[in-house]
């Protein structure tokens, strides 16, 4: 059975410069996602594609280049925190319920 803990609407809660390439908001369905730019935000690394939670601490996601990239992840009920391969740590909070 697929892991559905990330399904829903999320807003980035981190303003770090290294996280600028990640979408301001992200809509996650079972197995797919779509990222949206924030006001004034340029290119986003997570535009749309597939994802899967490989384990409780590992997220594999297709980026804007369709490359599958592995991220460290910590998922809580209304928040998830990601660490990218370059060491940038950023978080999203659930929008609505």
Biopython code that builds the backbone (N, CA, C, O; Angstrom):
import numpy as np
from Bio.PDB.StructureBuilder import StructureBuilder

atoms = [
    (1, "UNK", "N", (0.844, -1.187, 0.000)),
    (1, "UNK", "CA", (0.000, 0.000, 0.000)),
    (1, "UNK", "C", (0.887, 1.248, 0.000)),
    (1, "UNK", "O", (1.825, 1.334, 0.793)),
    (2, "UNK", "N", (0.604, 2.217, -0.880)),
    (2, "UNK", "CA", (1.421, 3.427, -0.965)),
    (2, "UNK", "C", (1.338, 4.258, 0.317)),
    (2, "UNK", "O", (0.331, 4.244, 1.025)),
    (3, "UNK", "N", (2.413, 4.972, 0.590)),
    (3, "UNK", "CA", (2.470, 5.868, 1.741)),
    (3, "UNK", "C", (1.808, 7.184, 1.342)),
    (3, "UNK", "O", (2.248, 7.826, 0.388)),
    (4, "UNK", "N", (0.767, 7.596, 2.048)),
    (4, "UNK", "CA", (0.015, 8.799, 1.666)),
    (4, "UNK", "C", (0.203, 9.954, 2.653)),
    (4, "UNK", "O", (-0.579, 10.904, 2.636)),
    (5, "UNK", "N", (1.208, 9.891, 3.498)),
    (5, "UNK", "CA", (1.396, 10.951, 4.497)),
    (5, "UNK", "C", (1.640, 12.326, 3.892)),
    (5, "UNK", "O", (1.347, 13.335, 4.533)),
    (6, "UNK", "N", (2.167, 12.392, 2.674)),
    (6, "UNK", "CA", (2.442, 13.686, 2.049)),
    (6, "UNK", "C", (1.274, 14.209, 1.211)),
    (6, "UNK", "O", (1.317, 15.349, 0.748)),
    (7, "UNK", "N", (0.249, 13.410, 1.010)),
    (7, "UNK", "CA", (-0.877, 13.837, 0.175)),
    (7, "UNK", "C", (-1.537, 15.064, 0.798)),
    (7, "UNK", "O", (-1.879, 15.073, 1.981)),
    (8, "UNK", "N", (-1.710, 16.109, -0.033)),
    (8, "UNK", "CA", (-2.348, 17.334, 0.433)),
    (8, "UNK", "C", (-1.669, 18.570, -0.128)),
    (8, "UNK", "O", (-0.865, 18.485, -1.056)),
    (9, "UNK", "N", (-1.999, 19.715, 0.444)),
    (9, "UNK", "CA", (-1.453, 21.011, 0.024)),
    (9, "UNK", "C", (-0.467, 21.497, 1.076)),
    (9, "UNK", "O", (-0.720, 21.399, 2.276)),
    (10, "UNK", "N", (0.666, 22.027, 0.604)),
    (10, "UNK", "CA", (1.752, 22.429, 1.489)),
    (10, "UNK", "C", (2.301, 23.790, 1.077)),
    (10, "UNK", "O", (2.301, 24.138, -0.103)),
    (11, "UNK", "N", (2.772, 24.559, 2.066)),
    (11, "UNK", "CA", (3.424, 25.855, 1.825)),
    (11, "UNK", "C", (4.795, 25.836, 2.496)),
    (11, "UNK", "O", (4.945, 25.385, 3.632)),
    (12, "UNK", "N", (5.799, 26.341, 1.759)),
    (12, "UNK", "CA", (7.155, 26.376, 2.295)),
    (12, "UNK", "C", (7.204, 27.306, 3.511)),
    (12, "UNK", "O", (6.666, 28.413, 3.482)),
    (13, "UNK", "N", (7.846, 26.847, 4.559)),
    (13, "UNK", "CA", (7.938, 27.645, 5.783)),
    (13, "UNK", "C", (9.373, 28.062, 6.077)),
    (13, "UNK", "O", (9.688, 28.471, 7.194)),
    (14, "UNK", "N", (10.232, 27.959, 5.087)),
    (14, "UNK", "CA", (11.645, 28.276, 5.230)),
    (14, "UNK", "C", (12.019, 29.362, 4.237)),
    (14, "UNK", "O", (11.671, 29.277, 3.060)),
    (15, "UNK", "N", (12.729, 30.386, 4.706)),
    (15, "UNK", "CA", (13.112, 31.486, 3.828)),
    (15, "UNK", "C", (14.610, 31.496, 3.522)),
    (15, "UNK", "O", (15.151, 32.525, 3.117)),
    (16, "UNK", "N", (15.271, 30.374, 3.712)),
    (16, "UNK", "CA", (16.705, 30.300, 3.447)),
    (16, "UNK", "C", (17.009, 30.478, 1.962)),
    (16, "UNK", "O", (16.252, 30.008, 1.112)),
    (17, "UNK", "N", (18.098, 31.144, 1.652)),
    (17, "UNK", "CA", (18.483, 31.357, 0.258)),
    (17, "UNK", "C", (18.662, 30.042, -0.487)),
    (17, "UNK", "O", (18.305, 29.940, -1.661)),
    (18, "UNK", "N", (19.214, 29.033, 0.190)),
    (18, "UNK", "CA", (19.450, 27.753, -0.494)),
    (18, "UNK", "C", (18.144, 27.059, -0.877)),
    (18, "UNK", "O", (18.145, 26.186, -1.745)),
    (19, "UNK", "N", (17.035, 27.432, -0.247)),
    (19, "UNK", "CA", (15.741, 26.805, -0.540)),
    (19, "UNK", "C", (14.938, 27.573, -1.590)),
    (19, "UNK", "O", (13.810, 27.194, -1.904)),
    (20, "UNK", "N", (15.504, 28.638, -2.130)),
    (20, "UNK", "CA", (14.789, 29.475, -3.108)),
    (20, "UNK", "C", (14.390, 28.687, -4.357)),
    (20, "UNK", "O", (13.380, 29.009, -4.983)),
    (21, "UNK", "N", (15.149, 27.676, -4.729)),
    (21, "UNK", "CA", (14.841, 26.924, -5.951)),
    (21, "UNK", "C", (13.687, 25.934, -5.768)),
    (21, "UNK", "O", (13.238, 25.319, -6.735)),
    (22, "UNK", "N", (13.214, 25.783, -4.544)),
    (22, "UNK", "CA", (12.098, 24.869, -4.283)),
    (22, "UNK", "C", (10.795, 25.653, -4.272)),
    (22, "UNK", "O", (10.787, 26.817, -3.869)),
    (23, "UNK", "N", (9.692, 25.046, -4.704)),
    (23, "UNK", "CA", (8.433, 25.793, -4.882)),
    (23, "UNK", "C", (7.884, 26.380, -3.585)),
    (23, "UNK", "O", (8.096, 25.844, -2.497)),
    (24, "UNK", "N", (7.178, 27.486, -3.732)),
    (24, "UNK", "CA", (6.520, 28.124, -2.591)),
    (24, "UNK", "C", (5.397, 27.235, -2.057)),
    (24, "UNK", "O", (5.218, 27.096, -0.847)),
    (25, "UNK", "N", (4.647, 26.637, -2.981)),
    (25, "UNK", "CA", (3.586, 25.718, -2.581)),
    (25, "UNK", "C", (3.724, 24.434, -3.391)),
    (25, "UNK", "O", (4.284, 24.422, -4.488)),
    (26, "UNK", "N", (3.202, 23.366, -2.820)),
    (26, "UNK", "CA", (3.261, 22.073, -3.497)),
    (26, "UNK", "C", (1.973, 21.311, -3.215)),
    (26, "UNK", "O", (1.517, 21.217, -2.075)),
    (27, "UNK", "N", (1.406, 20.773, -4.282)),
    (27, "UNK", "CA", (0.204, 19.936, -4.191)),
    (27, "UNK", "C", (0.664, 18.499, -4.412)),
    (27, "UNK", "O", (1.260, 18.176, -5.440)),
    (28, "UNK", "N", (0.381, 17.651, -3.446)),
    (28, "UNK", "CA", (0.844, 16.268, -3.510)),
    (28, "UNK", "C", (-0.356, 15.331, -3.593)),
    (28, "UNK", "O", (-1.256, 15.375, -2.755)),
    (29, "UNK", "N", (-0.352, 14.495, -4.606)),
    (29, "UNK", "CA", (-1.361, 13.437, -4.755)),
    (29, "UNK", "C", (-0.638, 12.116, -4.495)),
    (29, "UNK", "O", (0.558, 12.110, -4.201)),
    (30, "UNK", "N", (-1.333, 11.036, -4.599)),
    (30, "UNK", "CA", (-0.703, 9.736, -4.389)),
    (30, "UNK", "C", (0.242, 9.436, -5.545)),
    (30, "UNK", "O", (-0.204, 9.101, -6.642)),
    (31, "UNK", "N", (1.544, 9.555, -5.304)),
    (31, "UNK", "CA", (2.553, 9.228, -6.310)),
    (31, "UNK", "C", (2.984, 10.366, -7.207)),
    (31, "UNK", "O", (3.981, 10.226, -7.916)),
    (32, "UNK", "N", (2.272, 11.501, -7.211)),
    (32, "UNK", "CA", (2.646, 12.635, -8.057)),
    (32, "UNK", "C", (2.565, 13.938, -7.260)),
    (32, "UNK", "O", (1.924, 14.011, -6.211)),
    (33, "UNK", "N", (3.234, 14.962, -7.791)),
    (33, "UNK", "CA", (3.200, 16.272, -7.141)),
    (33, "UNK", "C", (3.240, 17.361, -8.204)),
    (33, "UNK", "O", (3.624, 17.114, -9.347)),
    (34, "UNK", "N", (2.835, 18.578, -7.812)),
    (34, "UNK", "CA", (2.953, 19.762, -8.663)),
    (34, "UNK", "C", (3.354, 20.933, -7.778)),
    (34, "UNK", "O", (2.651, 21.277, -6.827)),
    (35, "UNK", "N", (4.491, 21.540, -8.100)),
    (35, "UNK", "CA", (4.970, 22.701, -7.366)),
    (35, "UNK", "C", (4.541, 23.981, -8.057)),
    (35, "UNK", "O", (4.360, 24.000, -9.275)),
    (36, "UNK", "N", (4.376, 25.058, -7.287)),
    (36, "UNK", "CA", (4.007, 26.370, -7.832)),
    (36, "UNK", "C", (4.955, 27.427, -7.297)),
    (36, "UNK", "O", (5.320, 27.424, -6.121)),
    (37, "UNK", "N", (5.344, 28.332, -8.184)),
    (37, "UNK", "CA", (6.238, 29.422, -7.799)),
    (37, "UNK", "C", (5.510, 30.434, -6.932)),
    (37, "UNK", "O", (4.300, 30.628, -7.046)),
    (38, "UNK", "N", (6.273, 31.067, -6.072)),
    (38, "UNK", "CA", (5.760, 32.187, -5.288)),
    (38, "UNK", "C", (5.955, 33.475, -6.061)),
    (38, "UNK", "O", (6.586, 33.480, -7.118)),
    (39, "UNK", "N", (5.421, 34.559, -5.544)),
    (39, "UNK", "CA", (5.556, 35.866, -6.187)),
    (39, "UNK", "C", (7.031, 36.225, -6.312)),
    (39, "UNK", "O", (7.765, 36.213, -5.324)),
    (40, "UNK", "N", (7.457, 36.542, -7.521)),
    (40, "UNK", "CA", (8.835, 36.924, -7.768)),
    (40, "UNK", "C", (9.820, 35.767, -7.823)),
    (40, "UNK", "O", (11.018, 35.983, -8.010)),
    (41, "UNK", "N", (9.338, 34.560, -7.664)),
    (41, "UNK", "CA", (10.227, 33.400, -7.683)),
    (41, "UNK", "C", (10.450, 32.961, -9.126)),
    (41, "UNK", "O", (9.510, 32.924, -9.920)),
    (42, "UNK", "N", (11.684, 32.632, -9.459)),
    (42, "UNK", "CA", (12.005, 32.183, -10.816)),
    (42, "UNK", "C", (11.844, 30.685, -10.967)),
    (42, "UNK", "O", (10.866, 30.093, -10.511)),
    (43, "UNK", "N", (12.817, 30.092, -11.612)),
    (43, "UNK", "CA", (12.843, 28.652, -11.870)),
    (43, "UNK", "C", (12.678, 27.868, -10.570)),
    (43, "UNK", "O", (13.284, 28.209, -9.554)),
    (44, "UNK", "N", (11.861, 26.822, -10.606)),
    (44, "UNK", "CA", (11.740, 25.940, -9.444)),
    (44, "UNK", "C", (12.200, 24.538, -9.812)),
    (44, "UNK", "O", (11.885, 24.026, -10.886)),
    (45, "UNK", "N", (12.939, 23.937, -8.917)),
    (45, "UNK", "CA", (13.540, 22.626, -9.120)),
    (45, "UNK", "C", (12.508, 21.511, -9.043)),
    (45, "UNK", "O", (12.649, 20.491, -9.717)),
    (46, "UNK", "N", (11.471, 21.694, -8.227)),
    (46, "UNK", "CA", (10.377, 20.737, -8.144)),
    (46, "UNK", "C", (9.192, 21.351, -8.871)),
    (46, "UNK", "O", (8.430, 22.110, -8.273)),
    (47, "UNK", "N", (9.025, 21.037, -10.148)),
    (47, "UNK", "CA", (7.902, 21.612, -10.900)),
    (47, "UNK", "C", (6.707, 20.663, -10.917)),
    (47, "UNK", "O", (5.613, 21.043, -10.499)),
    (48, "UNK", "N", (6.895, 19.473, -11.378)),
    (48, "UNK", "CA", (5.831, 18.455, -11.393)),
    (48, "UNK", "C", (6.484, 17.121, -11.693)),
    (48, "UNK", "O", (7.490, 17.052, -12.399)),
    (49, "UNK", "N", (5.909, 16.075, -11.155)),
    (49, "UNK", "CA", (6.475, 14.761, -11.435)),
    (49, "UNK", "C", (6.027, 13.723, -10.437)),
    (49, "UNK", "O", (4.996, 13.856, -9.777)),
    (50, "UNK", "N", (6.823, 12.699, -10.350)),
    (50, "UNK", "CA", (6.515, 11.585, -9.449)),
    (50, "UNK", "C", (7.374, 11.679, -8.197)),
    (50, "UNK", "O", (8.405, 12.350, -8.172)),
    (51, "UNK", "N", (6.920, 10.988, -7.166)),
    (51, "UNK", "CA", (7.710, 10.885, -5.945)),
    (51, "UNK", "C", (7.347, 9.572, -5.271)),
    (51, "UNK", "O", (6.331, 8.951, -5.582)),
    (52, "UNK", "N", (8.203, 9.166, -4.340)),
    (52, "UNK", "CA", (7.870, 8.034, -3.479)),
    (52, "UNK", "C", (8.671, 8.157, -2.191)),
    (52, "UNK", "O", (9.816, 8.609, -2.190)),
    (53, "UNK", "N", (8.054, 7.751, -1.117)),
    (53, "UNK", "CA", (8.748, 7.659, 0.162)),
    (53, "UNK", "C", (9.370, 6.273, 0.210)),
    (53, "UNK", "O", (8.667, 5.271, 0.338)),
    (54, "UNK", "N", (10.692, 6.225, 0.108)),
    (54, "UNK", "CA", (11.412, 4.955, 0.104)),
    (54, "UNK", "C", (11.438, 4.340, 1.491)),
    (54, "UNK", "O", (11.442, 3.119, 1.647)),
    (55, "UNK", "N", (11.455, 5.205, 2.496)),
    (55, "UNK", "CA", (11.467, 4.766, 3.893)),
    (55, "UNK", "C", (10.963, 5.929, 4.732)),
    (55, "UNK", "O", (10.559, 6.957, 4.188)),
    (56, "UNK", "N", (10.982, 5.779, 6.044)),
    (56, "UNK", "CA", (10.528, 6.845, 6.932)),
    (56, "UNK", "C", (11.412, 8.093, 6.824)),
    (56, "UNK", "O", (10.999, 9.180, 7.226)),
    (57, "UNK", "N", (12.619, 7.941, 6.287)),
    (57, "UNK", "CA", (13.538, 9.076, 6.227)),
    (57, "UNK", "C", (14.109, 9.349, 4.839)),
    (57, "UNK", "O", (15.085, 10.088, 4.713)),
    (58, "UNK", "N", (13.521, 8.769, 3.797)),
    (58, "UNK", "CA", (14.066, 8.938, 2.451)),
    (58, "UNK", "C", (12.953, 9.181, 1.430)),
    (58, "UNK", "O", (12.033, 8.378, 1.275)),
    (59, "UNK", "N", (13.072, 10.321, 0.741)),
    (59, "UNK", "CA", (12.136, 10.725, -0.302)),
    (59, "UNK", "C", (12.868, 10.719, -1.637)),
    (59, "UNK", "O", (13.938, 11.316, -1.759)),
    (60, "UNK", "N", (12.302, 10.051, -2.639)),
    (60, "UNK", "CA", (12.840, 10.085, -3.999)),
    (60, "UNK", "C", (11.841, 10.871, -4.830)),
    (60, "UNK", "O", (10.648, 10.568, -4.833)),
    (61, "UNK", "N", (12.339, 11.894, -5.544)),
    (61, "UNK", "CA", (11.445, 12.806, -6.253)),
    (61, "UNK", "C", (12.029, 13.145, -7.617)),
    (61, "UNK", "O", (13.237, 13.343, -7.745)),
    (62, "UNK", "N", (11.175, 13.212, -8.636)),
    (62, "UNK", "CA", (11.601, 13.607, -9.985)),
    (62, "UNK", "C", (11.640, 15.131, -10.047)),
    (62, "UNK", "O", (10.644, 15.794, -9.757)),
    (63, "UNK", "N", (12.786, 15.679, -10.424)),
    (63, "UNK", "CA", (12.986, 17.126, -10.468)),
    (63, "UNK", "C", (12.579, 17.695, -11.831)),
    (63, "UNK", "O", (12.053, 16.978, -12.683)),
    (64, "UNK", "N", (12.829, 18.987, -12.023)),
    (64, "UNK", "CA", (12.487, 19.670, -13.274)),
    (64, "UNK", "C", (13.199, 19.071, -14.482)),
    (64, "UNK", "O", (12.729, 19.219, -15.610)),
    (65, "UNK", "N", (14.323, 18.397, -14.261)),
    (65, "UNK", "CA", (15.056, 17.761, -15.365)),
    (65, "UNK", "C", (14.674, 16.294, -15.522)),
    (65, "UNK", "O", (15.273, 15.574, -16.321)),
    (66, "UNK", "N", (13.677, 15.854, -14.759)),
    (66, "UNK", "CA", (13.212, 14.462, -14.726)),
    (66, "UNK", "C", (14.206, 13.512, -14.076)),
    (66, "UNK", "O", (14.019, 12.296, -14.120)),
    (67, "UNK", "N", (15.256, 14.049, -13.476)),
    (67, "UNK", "CA", (16.195, 13.228, -12.718)),
    (67, "UNK", "C", (15.541, 12.821, -11.399)),
    (67, "UNK", "O", (14.891, 13.639, -10.748)),
    (68, "UNK", "N", (15.710, 11.566, -11.005)),
    (68, "UNK", "CA", (15.224, 11.113, -9.702)),
    (68, "UNK", "C", (16.299, 11.421, -8.668)),
    (68, "UNK", "O", (17.420, 10.920, -8.757)),
    (69, "UNK", "N", (15.949, 12.248, -7.686)),
    (69, "UNK", "CA", (16.889, 12.684, -6.662)),
    (69, "UNK", "C", (16.397, 12.184, -5.306)),
    (69, "UNK", "O", (15.202, 12.219, -5.015)),
    (70, "UNK", "N", (17.329, 11.723, -4.490)),
    (70, "UNK", "CA", (17.001, 11.232, -3.152)),
    (70, "UNK", "C", (17.269, 12.328, -2.129)),
    (70, "UNK", "O", (18.335, 12.944, -2.122)),
    (71, "UNK", "N", (16.289, 12.559, -1.271)),
    (71, "UNK", "CA", (16.359, 13.562, -0.213)),
    (71, "UNK", "C", (16.148, 12.882, 1.131)),
    (71, "UNK", "O", (15.421, 11.894, 1.226)),
    (72, "UNK", "N", (16.785, 13.412, 2.171)),
    (72, "UNK", "CA", (16.450, 12.993, 3.531)),
    (72, "UNK", "C", (15.168, 13.731, 3.900)),
    (72, "UNK", "O", (15.011, 14.909, 3.579)),
    (73, "UNK", "N", (14.260, 13.046, 4.569)),
    (73, "UNK", "CA", (12.982, 13.667, 4.908)),
    (73, "UNK", "C", (12.536, 13.230, 6.299)),
    (73, "UNK", "O", (12.795, 12.111, 6.741)),
    (74, "UNK", "N", (11.864, 14.148, 6.964)),
    (74, "UNK", "CA", (11.223, 13.831, 8.237)),
    (74, "UNK", "C", (9.778, 14.320, 8.115)),
    (74, "UNK", "O", (9.534, 15.515, 7.950)),
    (75, "UNK", "N", (8.834, 13.400, 8.197)),
    (75, "UNK", "CA", (7.421, 13.721, 8.001)),
    (75, "UNK", "C", (6.701, 13.661, 9.339)),
    (75, "UNK", "O", (6.783, 12.666, 10.059)),
    (76, "UNK", "N", (5.999, 14.736, 9.661)),
    (76, "UNK", "CA", (5.122, 14.794, 10.821)),
    (76, "UNK", "C", (3.716, 15.026, 10.285)),
    (76, "UNK", "O", (3.543, 15.129, 9.071)),
    (77, "UNK", "N", (2.730, 15.111, 11.128)),
    (77, "UNK", "CA", (1.340, 15.237, 10.689)),
    (77, "UNK", "C", (1.124, 16.437, 9.765)),
    (77, "UNK", "O", (0.555, 16.289, 8.683)),
    (78, "UNK", "N", (1.571, 17.619, 10.181)),
    (78, "UNK", "CA", (1.305, 18.833, 9.409)),
    (78, "UNK", "C", (2.571, 19.562, 8.984)),
    (78, "UNK", "O", (2.542, 20.765, 8.723)),
    (79, "UNK", "N", (3.674, 18.841, 8.914)),
    (79, "UNK", "CA", (4.956, 19.450, 8.556)),
    (79, "UNK", "C", (5.870, 18.363, 8.002)),
    (79, "UNK", "O", (5.880, 17.229, 8.481)),
    (80, "UNK", "N", (6.638, 18.739, 6.982)),
    (80, "UNK", "CA", (7.721, 17.839, 6.579)),
    (80, "UNK", "C", (8.970, 18.656, 6.308)),
    (80, "UNK", "O", (8.914, 19.754, 5.753)),
    (81, "UNK", "N", (10.091, 18.093, 6.712)),
    (81, "UNK", "CA", (11.385, 18.750, 6.579)),
    (81, "UNK", "C", (12.246, 17.932, 5.640)),
    (81, "UNK", "O", (12.313, 16.707, 5.748)),
    (82, "UNK", "N", (12.901, 18.613, 4.722)),
    (82, "UNK", "CA", (13.708, 17.969, 3.692)),
    (82, "UNK", "C", (15.147, 18.471, 3.801)),
    (82, "UNK", "O", (15.378, 19.649, 4.076)),
    (83, "UNK", "N", (16.098, 17.593, 3.589)),
    (83, "UNK", "CA", (17.493, 17.984, 3.428)),
    (83, "UNK", "C", (17.915, 17.512, 2.048)),
    (83, "UNK", "O", (17.865, 16.320, 1.743)),
    (84, "UNK", "N", (18.335, 18.469, 1.209)),
    (84, "UNK", "CA", (18.699, 18.103, -0.162)),
    (84, "UNK", "C", (20.137, 17.588, -0.218)),
    (84, "UNK", "O", (20.856, 17.653, 0.779)),
    (85, "UNK", "N", (20.564, 17.073, -1.384)),
    (85, "UNK", "CA", (21.913, 16.502, -1.491)),
    (85, "UNK", "C", (23.035, 17.506, -1.190)),
    (85, "UNK", "O", (24.148, 17.096, -0.859)),
    (86, "UNK", "N", (22.761, 18.813, -1.299)),
    (86, "UNK", "CA", (23.762, 19.836, -0.994)),
    (86, "UNK", "C", (23.759, 20.228, 0.481)),
    (86, "UNK", "O", (24.576, 21.046, 0.902)),
    (87, "UNK", "N", (22.849, 19.654, 1.272)),
    (87, "UNK", "CA", (22.798, 19.954, 2.700)),
    (87, "UNK", "C", (21.833, 21.052, 3.091)),
    (87, "UNK", "O", (21.768, 21.419, 4.264)),
    (88, "UNK", "N", (21.074, 21.594, 2.133)),
    (88, "UNK", "CA", (20.080, 22.624, 2.441)),
    (88, "UNK", "C", (18.886, 21.966, 3.126)),
    (88, "UNK", "O", (18.304, 21.018, 2.599)),
    (89, "UNK", "N", (18.524, 22.477, 4.306)),
    (89, "UNK", "CA", (17.382, 21.937, 5.050)),
    (89, "UNK", "C", (16.252, 22.961, 5.006)),
    (89, "UNK", "O", (16.442, 24.129, 5.343)),
    (90, "UNK", "N", (15.075, 22.504, 4.584)),
    (90, "UNK", "CA", (13.915, 23.388, 4.486)),
    (90, "UNK", "C", (12.667, 22.600, 4.826)),
    (90, "UNK", "O", (12.689, 21.370, 4.862)),
    (91, "UNK", "N", (11.577, 23.314, 5.076)),
    (91, "UNK", "CA", (10.369, 22.645, 5.544)),
    (91, "UNK", "C", (9.128, 23.199, 4.862)),
    (91, "UNK", "O", (9.110, 24.323, 4.360)),
    (92, "UNK", "N", (8.095, 22.371, 4.865)),
    (92, "UNK", "CA", (6.760, 22.738, 4.381)),
    (92, "UNK", "C", (5.762, 22.449, 5.482)),
    (92, "UNK", "O", (5.926, 21.500, 6.249)),
    (93, "UNK", "N", (4.717, 23.276, 5.559)),
    (93, "UNK", "CA", (3.629, 23.044, 6.496)),
    (93, "UNK", "C", (2.345, 22.827, 5.697)),
    (93, "UNK", "O", (2.155, 23.395, 4.622)),
    (94, "UNK", "N", (1.486, 22.002, 6.246)),
    (94, "UNK", "CA", (0.224, 21.666, 5.575)),
    (94, "UNK", "C", (-0.691, 22.891, 5.549)),
    (94, "UNK", "O", (-0.782, 23.634, 6.526)),
    (95, "UNK", "N", (-1.363, 23.086, 4.419)),
    (95, "UNK", "CA", (-2.333, 24.157, 4.258)),
    (95, "UNK", "C", (-3.719, 23.534, 4.363)),
    (95, "UNK", "O", (-4.044, 22.628, 3.596)),
    (96, "UNK", "N", (-4.531, 23.994, 5.286)),
    (96, "UNK", "CA", (-5.849, 23.406, 5.467)),
    (96, "UNK", "C", (-5.725, 22.001, 6.038)),
    (96, "UNK", "O", (-4.641, 21.574, 6.438)),
    (97, "UNK", "N", (-6.851, 21.285, 6.072)),
    (97, "UNK", "CA", (-6.800, 19.914, 6.587)),
    (97, "UNK", "C", (-7.736, 19.019, 5.832)),
    (97, "UNK", "O", (-7.824, 17.827, 6.129)),
]
sb = StructureBuilder()
sb.init_structure("model")
sb.init_model(0)
sb.init_chain("A")
sb.init_seg("    ")
for serial, (resi, resn, name, xyz) in enumerate(atoms, 1):
    if name == "N":
        sb.init_residue(resn, " ", resi, " ")
    sb.init_atom(name, np.array(xyz, "f"), 0.0, 1.0, " ", f" {name:<3s}", serial, name[0])
structure = sb.get_structure()
